[in-house]
Amino acid sequence: MTFEEIHNLVGTFGGTTHYDAETAMWTCQFGFSECLSQVSNEKYETAVLEAYRKWRGTYFVFGSNLRGYHGAGAALYAFHAYRAVTGVGIGFTGQAYAIPTKDENIQTLPLDVIQTHIEKFVSVSQSNPNNKFILSRVGCGLAGYTNEQIAPLFQGIGKNVIVAKKWEPWYPEHQTWIDK
């Protein structure tokens, strides 16, 4: 395959590529993790497709606004790395899941309103056990709430939810990831 063909293939799946001319090897990245490293040109197409099959059932969960404008914080990351769609501020969007923490005017929503959206996500995580959800500290960044206010609201999430390391005290049985 040519460089352009490989780059287009990976781009179709929302990933990025890097070619090291010195070693004639490729690196591919989907979302959070580097799925392929040091893969030769001959095996690249098969490896990309296999990496995507593993990655496509993984969703990044982030705090959004009801306008669906993903311009800062975890929402901006979701837009760039997980293809969150502009204009979609609730639920599945690209390879992400949006939980509103701000209204259409980018003002912080009350906790009881956020809790309603969190309850919908908890239900989604339970009813989709074959998917993985990487849960950011929704509401604890730009919305201004604390871990103590938000983390307990996610009680009942499925074991398929990977929680932020700072939320481990509330979810010790879940796999964690290190966020900011």
C-alpha positions, 0 to 999 in steps of 0.5 A: 500500500502507498502512504496515501492509501494507508493514511486514508484507511486509518483516517476512515476509522478516525485514527492518525498515522506516522511513518518512520522513513528510517525504519520503514515502520508505521505507527497508528493511533485511535483515540487514547491508545497507540494500537499499532507500533512498529508495524511493517508496510506489508502487514499494515492494512490487516493490523489497522483493521484489527486494531479498529475492531478492538477500538470501535466499541470504546467510547470516551464519556465527557461533560458537554453543553446542550448546544453541542459546542465542543470547544474546551476541556474534555469536550474539545478532546472528545471532538479531536480524538473521538470525533464528537459531532458539533451540535450533539450535546447529549448521548452518543456522538461520534466515538464518544458519549456526551453528558451535559453539564452546561446549558445552551448559553454555556452556564453550569447546569444545576446538579439535579439536572446533571444527575438526570443525564448521568442516570441515563448514562448509567443505564446505557453502560449497563445495557451495553456490556460489550462496549467500554466507556472511558469516563472523564471527571464529568462536571469537575472541570469547566462546570466547577463541581467537585469530585465529591459532588459528582462521582457518587452520582455515577453509582450503578455504572457497569463494570465496563466503565473505566473511571478516572483515577481520582474517582477510585475511592468511589469505584474501587472495583473498576479499572482506572485511567489517569486523567488531569 
